[in-house]
Amino acid sequence: MFHKPGRRACRINRQQHLGNSSIRAGGGSGSTAHTPLSQADMRTERTSFLLALGLLVSGFCSRVHCLPENVTPEEQHKGTSVDGHSLASSNTDFAFSLYKQLALKDPNKNVIFSPLSISIALAFLSLGAHDHTVTEILEGLKFNLTETPETEIHQGFQHLLQTFNQPSNQLQLSVGNAMFVSEELKLLDKFRKDAEAFYASEVLSTNFKDSEAAVKLINEYVKNKTHGKIEKLFNDLDVLTNLILLNYIFFKAQWKTPFNPNHTYESEFHVSQNERVIVPMMTLYLETPYFRDEELGCTLVELTYTSNDSALFILPDEGKMQDLEAKLTPETLTRWRNSLQPRRIHELYLPKFSIKSNYELNDTLSQMGIKKIFTDADLSGITGTADLVVSQVVHGTALDVDEEGTEGAAATGIGIEKLSFQKTTVRFDRPFLIAIALKDTQSIIFLGKVTNPSQA
């Protein structure tokens, strides 16, 4: 469930820019003997369809040169880490800022990304950054360094990763990091130890001279860690690449009240005012948290998983999508969380879908102010020399929503080289948003946008 965030120990506003996402309607479910609603009953003047689904985590940060050289990771771990709720609030700020960048780039495209994966990867990178480079990374992520000491930030990440990877019978969630290192690249002991201590990163020796083999090795690793959902993170590598920092996430949860597959039927979805597509539409009758926001002109329904984590679906009124997107802020989310009340939903309609994306983030991060890592970086905390630069930052996400629940995965790779009692009906057949959250960290783990659930 969504909960009110705690006190703010660290604040982050983030913006990032991504591209190239796709969506397809999930598994076919043709007309059945039980058809809750005919197409004739569906409204026809709907604009494009939006779904925001994204992996947004509480707690991330990045920056290492501030870590005292005479303090070991073990000693630093004894300190006080950033409050989890504060990290969640900061990451919510980042997620919404990033979402706005994606939505503005192409309002008619689907969007799906994992703010958590991207931020963890950059935090990991910052372990090896010094001076203006580390400051630029952190400011690009919108952290307030005067409020949150760097050691507390990394301890917060450490605690977050440990929390995510706790065994659970009701939720599959794994988040991890890895380094693929060229045999010729000698990592500083401090960087290697900090990476292992704070980010639980494993180190894999890689022959980057055989670029094709290196790409295959990394992609196979990602595919395995994401249970086959992210099959191809890297298409190729720069010829000078000799280090890859990687983050991966896998998530799978079942609805507390599942949809009956026998009630899924083919129905119209209004992509735009002039375009409609046929999608498998799931239906449900249940009591669940609900809120009608008259101020912003949208309807919210929260669906809970058996683990008590949840997905928040936000359905703007017709013609209100862009207005709503502009007002997505942590304060808005807090108000929504506080306003949700149990409501008997007599008819809930939600499309069954699968979304995938692949993004090149170099330009996006540069537009956000994170430029030095690509051109004039000081990553001397990695090897002790100042001749390393980031060659590419790639990100992939996949998410499926069906009658049983939700399954999603994401990966981020950084290549481094030298140099509501009324009868209530809610129909998600036009643009809407969704945020999937983890109750323990109060984090949104997926955020995205869908404009056409039938696109492959």
N, C-alpha and C positions, 0 to 999 in steps of 0.2 A: 504494500500500500504506500501511497505517498504520505510523507509525514512532514511536519513543520521543521525546517532546518534549525540547527542550533546556532550558538553564537558564532560570529565571524572572526576567525583568527587570521585568515588570509583571503584576499579578494582577487578574483581574476575576471577579466573581460577578455574574450578572445574572438578573433575573427580569422577565418580561413576560407580558402576558395578551392573548390574541387570541380570535377566534371565527369562526363561519360557514365551515366548510370542507366540501368535497364530494369524492367519488371515484366513478369509474366503471370498470368492468372494461374493459380495452383490447381492441381489435379482435377480433372474434369468432373463434374457431377451434373449430369444432365437432368432433365425434368424427372421428377419422381411422383409417386402416387400422392405424396403430400406436397402441395405447392402453396405456401403461405400467402403469396401475393402474386397476382398476375402482372405482366409488364404494363398492361393498360392502366393499372392503378398507380404506376410510378410517374413521378413528376418529370416533365421533359425539359424544362428550361433551367438546366444546371450548367454551371461553368466547370472549368477543369477540376480534376480530382487531386487532392493533396494528401499525402500521408507522411507524417514525420516519424521516423522510426530510428532510433539511434542509440549508439552505445556511448553513454556519457558517464563518466565515472566520478565519484567523489574522491578527491585526493589525488593531485598530481602536481608536480612541480619539477623544476629542473635548475641545476646550477651547481658546479662543484668546486670551483677554485676557492670558494669561501670556506670549504671544509678545512679545518686547521690541519696543517701538515704533520703536526706532532700528536694528532689524536687518531686512534685506530677506529675502524668502523664499529668494532665491538663496544668500545667505550662510548662512541656517539650514540649507539642504540639504547644506552641507558638513560638518555635524556628524554625530554617530553616532546612527543610528536604533535603535529598539527591536529586539532580536533576534527574528527571525521565529518561532522555536520558542516563545519566551516569549509572543508574541502569540497563537500557536495554542493554547497552554495556557490563556491567559486567555479566549479566545473559546469554548473547549470548556466552561469553567466557565459562561460566559454561556448557551450553547446549552442545556445541561442544566437550568439554573435556569429558563430560559424554557419549556422543554418541560414541566417539572413544573407550571408555572402553567397551561399549556394543558390538560394531562391532567386536572388537578384540577377545572378549570372544568366540563368535561363529559366524563367517562370514556368515554362511548359515541359520541363524535363523532370523525371523522377530523381529523387535524391535519397541516398542512404549512406551513412558514414558512422564511424565510431570515434567520437571525441576522446573517449578514454584511451583507445589504442594510440591515437595520434599524440596525445599529450604525454603518455608514458614513454613513448619512443623518443620524444624530444627531451624529456626529463633525463632519460638514460643518456642521450647524447651530451647533455649539459654536464654530466660528470667529468667529461674530458675537456670542457671549455674553460677559458680564462678571460679575464678583463672584459673588454667591450663585447666580445662574442657571447659570453655567458649572460651578460646583462641584457643583450639584445634578445636572446632566446627567451629569457624570463619575462621581459617587458612585452615581447610579442605574444606571450601567453597571458599577459595582463596580470601578473602577480605583483603584489606590493611588497617589495623586499624590505622596506622599513618596518613592516608589521610582522613579517615571518622570517626568522633566521633560516638560512639555507639548510643547516643540519636538521632542523625540525621538519622542513619540507621533505627531505629524503627519508626521514624516519616515518613521516606520514605515508609516503609511497610504500615503504616496507610493510607497514601495518596493513595498508589497503590490500596489497598482494596476498598477504597471509590470510586476511579475512575472506577474500574472494576464493581462495583455494581450500577452504575448510570443507571436509566431506559433508555431503547432504544426500538424503534419500529422495528428496523432492525437487531438487534443482541441480542440474549439471552446469557448472561454471568453472572454467579454468582460464587463468590469465598468466602468461609467462613471457620471458625474454630470452634472447640468445644472441651470441656474437659469432659470426663467421669470419675467421681471421686468416689472412694470408700467412704462409710459413715464413715469409721474409719480414713480416711486421712484428716488431717486438713491443708488446704492451708494457706500460709501467706497472709495477706490482701494485701500486696504490689504486690505479684505475681498475685493474682486474679484481682486486679485493673489494673495492667499493661496489663494483657492478654485481658481484656475487652477493655481497652482504645486503645491499639495499634493494636490488632488483632481481635477485635470485637467478642471475643470468648464467647460462652454461656457455662454454667456449668450444667451438668446433673448428678445427683446422681445415682450411679450404684452399684448393689450388685454383686461384683466380686467373692463372695463366691460361687455363682451359676454361674460357668464359662460358661456353655452352654447358660443360659439366657442372660448373659452379651454379649456374642458373637452375639446372635440373635438381641439384642437391638442395638448394634453398627452397625451391617450390615444393619439392617432395616433403621437406620438413614441415612447411606451412600446411600442406594438404593433410598430413598426418595429425598435426596438432589441432586442426580445425575440423577434424572428422570428415574430410573431403569437401567441405563447403567452399574453401578458398583453394582453387586448384592451380592458379597461375598468378602469383603476386608480381613477379618480375618477368618481363618479356625479354630483356637483355640487360647487360651490365656495361658500364663504361670500361674501356680497355685498361684503364689505370686503377680500377677499383681493387682495394686490398683489405677492406673491412666492411662488413654489413652488420648494423645493429637492427634487431628484429623484435617486434612485439606481436603477440597473437592472443586472441580471445575466442572462446567457444561458450555458447549459452544454449541451454535447452530446458524448457519448463512446460508443464501441462496446466491447462485451465482448471481452476477449481470447479467451475461449472462448464463442462465441455459442450460444444455444439453437437447436435445429432447429425451425422452425415446423411441420414435419410431425409433430412429437411433442407439440405443444400440443393439449390436449384439454379438454373441458368436465368440470369436477369440482366437488365440493362444497367450500364454504368455510364454516367454523363461526363465524358472527358472534357467536353466544352459545350458551349451553347449549340453548336452545330454538329457535334460528333458524339456518337454513342457506341459503346462496345458491349458485347455479351460476356459476362463473367460468372463464375460460380459464386453465388451469394449464400452465405451461411445465415441461419436464423436462430434466434434464442429468446426464451422467455425466462427472466430471472429478476431477482432483487440485487441491486449493485449500487455503489456510489455514483451519484449523478449531480450535475449542476448546470443550470441554465444561466449563462452570463449575459444579461441584457446589456451591460455596459459595452462589452466588446462584440456582442452579436455572435455568440457561438454556444454550442451545446457540448458538454463533456460527459463521457461515460468511462468509468474505470473498471477494467476487467482484471480479476485477481487470479494468480497462479496458485497451485497447491502449496507452494513455498511461502505464500503471502506476499511475494513480490508482485508487481502489477504492471499493466499497460494502460496508459491514459490516452484515450482517443478524443480528439478535439475536432468538432465539425462546425466550421464557420457557416454563417448564413450565406445565402446566395450573394455573390458579389462582394463578400467581406474578407476573402482570403488575404489579399495584400494588406488590408488594414490590420488584420490580426497578426500577420507575420511581423509587421513593423512594431507591434507592441509586445512581442515576446521578450520578457525580461524575467530575472529571478523573482522580482517582486510580484509579477503576474502569476507565476507558478505557485508562489507561496499563498497568494490569495485564492487560487483555485484549490489548492490542497485543503485550506481551511474551510472552504465553502462546500466541498463534496458531502452529500448526505445520501443515505440509503433511499432508493426509490425503486418501486416495482416497474420494470421495463416490460411492457406487454409484447412489444415487437421490436427486437433489435436485429438489424440487418448489417452484416459486415462481409465484404468480399474476401474470398480466399485467395492468397497471392504469394508470390515469391519475388524478391528483389535482389539484384546484384549490382555491384559497381566496381570500377577500377579507376583510380585517380593518380595523376601526376601532380605532386603538391609543390614543386619548386616555385612556380610563379605565384601560387596562392600565399605561401609563406613569405615570399619577398614583398608582396603587397601588404602583408600584415606587419611588415617592419623587420622580419627575420631575414636579413640579407647577407650578413657577413659570413654565415656558415657556407654559403655558396661561392663566395669570391675572396674575401679577406679574413678568413677564419683564424682564430687562435684556439686550436684544439690540441695544444701541447700537453694537456693533462692526460692524453691517451698514450702517447709514445715518448713524450719529453722533447719532441721537436715540433716546430711550428710550420710544418710543410704538409699538413692535412687539410682537406676541404671536402665538403659534402657535394657529391656529384648528382644524387637524386634522392627524392623522398617519394615513395609510392605507398598507396593505401588501397586495400580491397575489403569489401564487405558483402555479406550475403545474409538474407533473412527470409524465413518462411513463416507464414501465419496460416494455420488450418484449423480444422474442427477440434483437434486434440490440444493444441497449444502453439508454442513459438520456438523456433530453432534458429539461432543466428551465430555468425562468426565474423571476425575481422582480423586483419593483419596490417601492420605498418612496417615498412623496411626503409632504412636509411643507409644509402651507399656512400662510403667514404673512400677517397683516393688521395694520393699524394699530390703535391703541389697544394431518480427523483420521483395524498393518494389520488392522483389523477391518472387516467389511463394515458400512459406515455408510450409513444412510438418514436423510435430514433432510427433513421435510415441513412447509412453511410454510403450514399450513391452519388456523392459529389465531393469536392475537395475536403479532406480532413487531416488532422495531425494525430500522431500517436507517440507516446513516450513510454518506454519500458523501464521500470525502476526496481532497484534492489532495496529491500526494506532496511537491512542492517546498516548500509552506508548511505541510504537515502539518495541514491544516484540514479540518474537516467542512463541506461546503458545503450540504447539505440535511439537514433534520431534521423529522420529522412523525409523524403518527399516522393509521392507517386502521382504522376499525372495521367497514366493509362495502365490499369492493372492487367490489360490483355497483351501488352507488348512483350515480346520475347527478349 
